[in-house]
């Protein structure tokens, strides 16, 4: 789920304001316990063994508050006061191979490195290689810079108290008398010889966002396999001199444009769209390498969707440097490419631009690491931003799209182990 990236001091300011507004710590902890329990249930099955690790502070209170709401699960609560005394109990519980370990040991207030006894406890949890859900922040991690303080719990999922309810009423309900013209027309320039599936997946992702119309423009030599796999999307081959369909309201360029010897006119066409179009433009995959460093009008909507490797090429750096400071990489990408929006994909996908709010997505799982996953996401995002009712809050629309992508993968992973990207294209938007 997307949540603003904030500092510990800003979080403390929020807490102070909450108490001043009349909220109590007891009330907040109770609510967090309910939310935490709901997440635990969504990650596990009836009868599963859940191990709650609770420290002395409020993170421990959060874990303890979840316990009454975990009916149907076998739950053990370990209150850790002195780690050297509690290690034998921990070892015995981990030996039972819990389906989920909940890390409520330390929160955002940790400032000093863990001592040797705490490091041993963290090492035991990590060595058990069980799925871990961390409350607020993995224990041992500096919440401001994301670096371990001696050592840190390796969490599978980190839960902050922002939930899918943030998207209540979004997308807004459609008017009874609405027609397809009210919800935009997405043009997708995608697909080349050997990569026709990317165009199909992008189109299916766009259709799940439910714009009024979708038109796919693949390279002429793959027109037939693309058209044969799509029913509700229109398909017409892209040719030099091609024009976008009338009343197009958003353009996606890039999925599957990886074949060698693509027409030079295609790259020129993309650059013209990027520099001149009044409609939103989403650029993905190979087309990211063709973009000009060109100042854009302030009212232009442009969205880049790179993975770390693509971001590294665009910034002429290494993947390691991108991953070392992902927020800074996103900000720099946006700055260099005209203050555009950037969806920096990967574990905890980031959404934002060179200034303003930066969101981190907490939905999704490693099974998204499949070819075509990004094509589905790019299509879904384009399908959203094509709709004029959603363009008024573009950050929310992008955050919703990214969250839906991850949440659909989470739902599929809960149902079966061997889901495919085709399944993802069918599920996205339904989470």
C-alpha positions as CSV (number, residue, x, y, z in Angstrom):
1,X,0.0,0.0,0.0
2,X,1.5,3.4,-0.8
3,X,2.6,5.5,2.2
4,X,4.5,8.8,2.3
5,X,8.2,8.6,3.0
6,X,8.7,10.8,6.1
7,X,11.4,11.3,8.7
8,X,11.1,10.1,12.3
9,X,10.8,13.7,13.4
10,X,7.9,14.2,11.1
11,X,6.3,11.1,12.4
12,X,6.7,12.4,15.9
13,X,5.1,15.7,14.9
14,X,2.1,13.7,13.5
15,X,1.8,11.8,16.8
16,X,1.9,15.1,18.8
17,X,-0.8,16.5,16.5
18,X,-2.9,13.4,16.9
19,X,-2.8,13.6,20.7
20,X,-3.6,17.3,20.6
21,X,-6.6,16.5,18.4
22,X,-8.0,14.2,21.1
23,X,-6.9,10.8,20.0
24,X,-5.4,8.6,22.7
25,X,-2.5,6.2,22.5
26,X,-4.8,3.4,23.6
27,X,-7.2,4.1,20.8
28,X,-4.5,4.2,18.2
29,X,-2.9,1.0,19.5
30,X,-6.3,-0.8,19.4
31,X,-6.8,0.3,15.8
32,X,-3.3,-0.7,14.8
33,X,-3.9,-4.1,16.4
34,X,-7.0,-4.6,14.3
35,X,-5.2,-3.6,11.1
36,X,-2.2,-5.7,11.9
37,X,-4.4,-8.7,12.6
38,X,-6.2,-8.3,9.3
39,X,-2.9,-8.2,7.4
40,X,-1.7,-11.4,9.3
41,X,-4.9,-13.2,8.3
42,X,-4.5,-12.1,4.7
43,X,-1.0,-13.6,4.7
44,X,-1.8,-16.9,6.3
45,X,-4.4,-19.7,6.3
46,X,-6.8,-21.1,8.9
47,X,-4.9,-23.2,11.5
48,X,-1.5,-21.7,10.7
49,X,1.0,-21.1,13.5
50,X,1.7,-17.4,14.1
51,X,4.6,-16.2,16.3
52,X,4.2,-12.7,17.7
53,X,7.5,-11.1,19.0
54,X,6.7,-8.2,21.2
55,X,9.2,-5.7,22.7
56,X,8.7,-3.4,25.6
57,X,7.6,-0.3,23.5
58,X,4.6,0.6,21.4
59,X,5.6,-1.8,18.6
60,X,5.2,-4.6,21.2
61,X,1.9,-3.1,22.2
62,X,0.8,-3.2,18.5
63,X,1.7,-6.9,18.3
64,X,-0.1,-7.7,21.6
65,X,-3.2,-5.8,20.4
66,X,-3.4,-8.0,17.3
67,X,-3.6,-11.3,19.3
68,X,-7.3,-11.1,20.2
69,X,-8.3,-10.7,16.6
70,X,-6.5,-13.8,15.3
71,X,-9.2,-16.4,15.8
72,X,-8.7,-19.4,13.6
73,X,-4.9,-19.2,13.9
74,X,-2.6,-20.9,16.4
75,X,-0.9,-17.9,18.1
76,X,2.1,-17.8,20.4
77,X,3.1,-14.4,21.9
78,X,6.7,-14.0,23.1
79,X,7.3,-10.9,25.1
80,X,11.0,-10.2,24.8
81,X,12.4,-8.3,27.7
82,X,16.0,-9.6,28.2
83,X,17.0,-11.3,24.9
84,X,19.6,-13.5,26.5
85,X,16.9,-15.0,28.8
86,X,14.4,-15.4,26.0
87,X,16.6,-17.0,23.3
88,X,15.8,-20.6,24.4
89,X,12.1,-19.9,24.2
90,X,12.6,-18.3,20.8
91,X,14.5,-21.2,19.5
92,X,11.8,-23.6,20.6
93,X,9.1,-21.6,18.9
94,X,11.1,-21.1,15.7
95,X,11.7,-24.9,15.6
96,X,7.9,-25.2,15.0
97,X,8.3,-23.4,11.7
98,X,5.7,-20.7,12.1
99,X,3.8,-19.7,9.0
100,X,4.5,-16.1,9.9
101,X,6.7,-14.3,12.4
102,X,5.4,-10.8,13.5
103,X,8.3,-8.5,14.4
104,X,7.1,-6.1,17.0
105,X,10.4,-5.7,18.8
106,X,11.6,-2.2,18.0
107,X,10.1,0.7,16.1
108,X,11.1,4.0,14.7
109,X,12.6,5.2,18.0
110,X,15.7,3.0,17.8
111,X,18.8,5.3,17.6
112,X,21.7,3.2,18.8
113,X,23.2,-0.1,17.5
114,X,21.8,-3.2,18.9
115,X,23.9,-4.8,21.7
116,X,25.4,-8.3,21.3
117,X,22.4,-10.1,22.9
118,X,19.9,-8.4,20.6
119,X,22.0,-9.1,17.6
120,X,22.0,-12.8,18.5
121,X,18.2,-12.7,18.7
122,X,17.9,-11.0,15.3
123,X,20.3,-13.5,13.8
124,X,18.2,-16.4,15.1
125,X,15.0,-15.0,13.5
126,X,16.8,-14.4,10.2
127,X,18.4,-17.8,10.2
128,X,15.0,-19.5,10.6
129,X,14.1,-18.2,7.1
130,X,10.4,-17.9,8.0
131,X,8.2,-15.2,6.5
132,X,8.3,-12.0,8.7
133,X,5.8,-9.2,8.9
134,X,7.4,-6.1,10.6
135,X,5.3,-3.5,12.3
136,X,6.2,0.0,11.1
137,X,9.9,-0.8,10.4
138,X,12.0,-4.0,10.7
139,X,13.6,-4.1,14.1
140,X,17.2,-2.9,14.1
141,X,16.7,-0.6,11.1
142,X,17.3,3.1,11.3
143,X,14.0,4.5,10.1
144,X,15.5,7.7,8.7
145,X,18.2,6.3,6.5
146,X,17.2,2.6,6.1
147,X,20.5,1.3,7.4
148,X,20.9,-1.5,10.0
149,X,22.0,-0.5,13.5
150,X,24.3,-3.5,14.0
151,X,21.8,-5.9,12.5
152,X,18.2,-5.9,11.5
153,X,15.3,-8.3,11.0
154,X,15.0,-9.2,7.3
155,X,11.2,-8.6,6.9
156,X,9.2,-10.1,4.0
157,X,6.5,-7.4,4.5
158,X,6.6,-4.2,6.4
159,X,3.3,-2.8,7.6
160,X,2.7,0.9,8.3
161,X,-0.8,2.0,9.3
162,X,-2.0,3.0,5.9
163,X,-4.4,0.6,4.3
164,X,-6.4,-0.1,1.2
165,X,-9.1,2.0,2.8
166,X,-7.1,5.0,1.6
167,X,-8.6,4.3,-1.8
168,X,-12.2,4.2,-0.6
169,X,-14.3,5.7,-3.3
170,X,-11.5,5.6,-5.8
171,X,-11.9,5.3,-8.7
172,X,-15.1,7.4,-8.3
173,X,-18.5,5.8,-9.1
174,X,-19.6,6.3,-12.7
175,X,-22.7,8.2,-13.5
176,X,-25.6,6.1,-14.6
177,X,-25.9,7.8,-18.0
178,X,-22.1,7.7,-18.7
179,X,-20.8,6.4,-22.0
180,X,-17.5,5.2,-23.3
181,X,-16.5,8.7,-24.5
182,X,-16.5,9.9,-20.9
183,X,-13.6,7.6,-19.9
184,X,-10.9,8.2,-22.5
185,X,-9.1,6.5,-25.3
186,X,-5.7,4.9,-24.7
187,X,-3.3,4.5,-27.6
188,X,-0.6,1.9,-27.0
189,X,2.4,1.9,-29.3
190,X,4.0,-1.4,-28.4
191,X,5.2,-4.7,-29.8
192,X,7.8,-5.7,-32.3
193,X,9.0,-9.0,-33.9
194,X,9.7,-11.5,-31.2
195,X,8.0,-9.3,-28.5
196,X,4.4,-9.3,-29.6
197,X,3.2,-10.6,-26.2
198,X,4.2,-7.4,-24.5
199,X,1.7,-5.4,-26.6
200,X,-1.0,-8.0,-25.7
201,X,-0.3,-7.8,-22.0
202,X,-0.1,-4.0,-22.0
203,X,-3.5,-3.9,-23.7
204,X,-5.0,-6.3,-21.3
205,X,-3.7,-4.3,-18.4
206,X,-5.2,-1.1,-19.9
207,X,-8.5,-2.8,-20.4
208,X,-8.7,-3.8,-16.7
209,X,-8.5,0.0,-15.8
210,X,-11.7,0.3,-17.9
211,X,-11.1,3.3,-20.1
212,X,-13.6,3.9,-22.8
213,X,-11.5,2.6,-25.7
214,X,-8.1,1.0,-26.2
215,X,-6.2,1.0,-29.5
216,X,-2.9,-1.0,-29.9
217,X,-0.4,0.1,-32.6
218,X,2.1,-2.7,-33.0
219,X,4.8,-3.0,-35.7
220,X,3.3,-4.1,-39.0
221,X,5.1,-7.5,-39.0
222,X,3.4,-8.6,-35.8
223,X,-0.1,-7.2,-36.5
224,X,-1.7,-10.6,-36.9
225,X,-0.6,-12.3,-33.6
226,X,-1.5,-9.2,-31.6
227,X,-4.9,-8.8,-33.2
228,X,-5.7,-12.5,-32.9
229,X,-5.3,-12.3,-29.1
230,X,-7.4,-9.2,-28.4
231,X,-11.1,-8.8,-28.7
232,X,-12.2,-5.6,-27.0
233,X,-9.1,-3.6,-28.0
234,X,-8.8,-2.2,-31.5
235,X,-5.5,-3.1,-33.3
236,X,-4.0,-1.2,-36.2
237,X,-0.4,-1.5,-37.4
238,X,2.0,1.4,-36.7
239,X,3.6,2.7,-39.9
240,X,5.9,5.7,-40.6
241,X,3.7,8.8,-40.7
242,X,1.0,7.1,-38.5
243,X,-1.3,9.3,-36.6
244,X,-2.8,8.6,-33.2
245,X,-6.5,7.7,-33.1
246,X,-8.9,10.6,-33.0
247,X,-9.8,11.7,-29.4
248,X,-6.9,9.8,-27.9
249,X,-6.6,10.9,-24.3
250,X,-3.4,9.1,-23.2
251,X,-0.5,7.3,-24.9
252,X,1.6,4.4,-23.7
253,X,4.9,3.8,-25.7
254,X,7.5,1.1,-25.1
255,X,6.4,-2.4,-24.1
256,X,7.9,-4.9,-26.5
257,X,9.8,-2.4,-28.7
258,X,13.0,-4.3,-28.3
259,X,13.5,-5.8,-31.7
260,X,16.7,-4.6,-33.6
261,X,16.3,-2.3,-36.6
262,X,13.1,-0.6,-35.6
263,X,12.2,2.3,-37.9
264,X,14.0,5.5,-37.0
265,X,10.7,7.2,-37.6
266,X,9.3,5.4,-34.6
267,X,11.8,7.0,-32.3
268,X,11.2,10.4,-33.8
269,X,7.4,9.9,-33.4
270,X,7.9,9.1,-29.7
271,X,10.1,12.2,-29.2
272,X,7.5,14.4,-30.8
273,X,4.8,12.9,-28.6
274,X,6.9,13.4,-25.5
275,X,7.8,17.0,-26.3
276,X,4.5,18.3,-27.9
277,X,1.5,16.2,-26.8
278,X,-1.1,17.9,-24.6
279,X,-2.3,14.5,-23.4
280,X,-0.7,12.3,-20.7
281,X,2.2,10.1,-22.0
282,X,3.4,7.0,-20.2
283,X,6.8,5.6,-21.4
284,X,8.0,2.2,-20.5
285,X,10.7,-0.4,-21.3
286,X,12.9,0.1,-24.4
287,X,11.4,3.5,-25.2
288,X,12.9,5.0,-22.1
289,X,16.2,5.0,-23.8
290,X,14.9,7.2,-26.7
291,X,13.7,10.1,-24.6
292,X,15.2,13.6,-25.1
293,X,16.5,15.7,-22.2
294,X,14.0,18.4,-23.0
295,X,12.2,21.0,-20.8
296,X,8.5,20.3,-20.7
297,X,5.6,22.7,-20.2
298,X,4.4,22.8,-16.6
299,X,1.0,21.4,-17.4
300,X,2.3,18.3,-19.4
301,X,1.6,15.0,-17.8
302,X,4.5,12.6,-18.4
303,X,5.1,9.3,-16.6
304,X,8.2,7.1,-16.7
305,X,8.1,3.5,-15.4
306,X,11.7,2.2,-15.3
307,X,13.1,-0.8,-13.4
308,X,16.5,-0.2,-11.7
309,X,18.4,-1.4,-14.7
310,X,16.6,1.1,-17.0
311,X,17.0,3.9,-14.4
312,X,20.7,3.2,-14.3
313,X,21.0,3.5,-18.1
314,X,19.0,6.7,-18.1
315,X,21.2,8.3,-15.3
316,X,24.4,6.8,-16.7
317,X,25.2,5.1,-13.4
318,X,25.0,1.6,-12.0
319,X,22.1,-0.5,-10.6
320,X,24.0,-0.7,-7.3
321,X,23.9,3.1,-7.0
322,X,20.3,3.3,-8.0
323,X,19.4,0.7,-5.3
324,X,21.6,2.4,-2.7
325,X,19.4,5.5,-2.7
326,X,16.2,4.9,-4.7
327,X,14.4,8.1,-3.6
328,X,17.4,10.2,-4.8
329,X,17.4,8.3,-8.1
330,X,13.7,8.9,-8.6
331,X,14.1,12.6,-7.9
332,X,17.0,12.9,-10.3
333,X,15.3,11.1,-13.1
334,X,12.3,13.4,-12.7
335,X,14.5,16.5,-12.7
336,X,16.4,15.5,-15.8
337,X,13.3,14.6,-17.7
338,X,11.3,17.8,-17.1
339,X,9.8,17.2,-13.6
340,X,7.9,14.2,-15.0
341,X,6.3,11.6,-12.8
342,X,8.4,8.5,-12.1
343,X,7.3,5.0,-11.1
344,X,10.6,3.4,-10.0
345,X,9.8,-0.3,-10.0
346,X,11.2,-3.0,-7.8
347,X,10.8,-4.1,-4.2
348,X,8.6,-1.3,-2.6
349,X,8.1,0.6,-5.9
350,X,8.4,4.3,-5.5
351,X,6.1,6.9,-7.0
352,X,6.7,10.6,-7.2
353,X,8.7,13.3,-9.0
354,X,11.5,15.8,-8.4
355,X,9.7,17.5,-5.5
356,X,6.6,17.0,-3.4
357,X,5.2,13.8,-2.0
358,X,7.1,10.5,-2.5
359,X,5.1,7.3,-2.1
360,X,6.4,3.8,-1.4
361,X,4.3,0.8,-2.3
362,X,4.1,-2.0,0.2
363,X,1.9,-4.5,-1.8
364,X,3.4,-7.2,-4.0
365,X,5.7,-10.2,-3.7
366,X,8.7,-11.7,-5.5
367,X,6.5,-13.6,-7.9
368,X,6.1,-10.4,-9.7
369,X,9.6,-11.0,-11.0
370,X,8.3,-12.4,-14.3
371,X,8.6,-11.2,-17.8
372,X,5.5,-9.2,-18.8
373,X,4.6,-8.0,-15.3
374,X,5.8,-4.5,-16.1
375,X,3.8,-4.5,-19.3
376,X,0.6,-5.2,-17.4
377,X,1.4,-2.4,-15.0
378,X,2.3,0.1,-17.7
379,X,-1.0,-0.7,-19.5
380,X,-3.0,-0.4,-16.3
381,X,-1.5,3.0,-15.4
382,X,-2.1,4.3,-18.9
383,X,-5.7,3.1,-18.7
384,X,-6.1,5.1,-15.5
385,X,-4.5,8.3,-16.6
386,X,-6.5,8.3,-19.8
387,X,-9.7,8.9,-17.8
388,X,-10.3,12.6,-17.2
389,X,-12.1,12.1,-13.9
390,X,-8.9,10.5,-12.5
391,X,-6.5,13.1,-14.0
392,X,-7.4,15.7,-11.3
393,X,-5.4,13.6,-8.7
394,X,-2.7,12.0,-10.7
395,X,-0.5,10.9,-7.8
396,X,-3.4,9.0,-6.3
397,X,-4.2,7.4,-9.7
398,X,-0.6,6.3,-10.1
399,X,-0.4,5.1,-6.5
400,X,-3.7,3.2,-6.9
401,X,-2.4,1.5,-10.1
402,X,0.9,0.4,-8.5
403,X,-0.9,-0.8,-5.4
404,X,-3.5,-2.8,-7.4
405,X,-0.6,-4.4,-9.4
406,X,1.0,-5.6,-6.2
407,X,-2.2,-6.5,-4.4
408,X,-3.4,-8.6,-7.4
409,X,-0.1,-10.5,-7.1
410,X,-0.6,-11.0,-3.4
411,X,-4.1,-12.3,-4.0
412,X,-2.9,-14.7,-6.6
413,X,0.0,-15.9,-4.5
414,X,-2.4,-16.6,-1.7
415,X,-4.5,-18.8,-4.0
416,X,-1.8,-20.7,-5.8
417,X,2.0,-21.0,-6.1
418,X,2.3,-21.1,-9.9
419,X,0.3,-18.1,-11.2
420,X,1.5,-16.4,-14.4
421,X,1.5,-12.9,-15.8
422,X,-1.6,-13.8,-17.8
423,X,-3.3,-14.4,-14.5
424,X,-2.1,-11.1,-13.3
425,X,-3.6,-9.3,-16.3
426,X,-6.9,-10.9,-15.5
427,X,-6.8,-10.0,-11.8
428,X,-5.4,-6.4,-11.7
429,X,-8.0,-3.9,-10.7
430,X,-10.0,-6.4,-8.7
431,X,-8.0,-6.3,-5.4
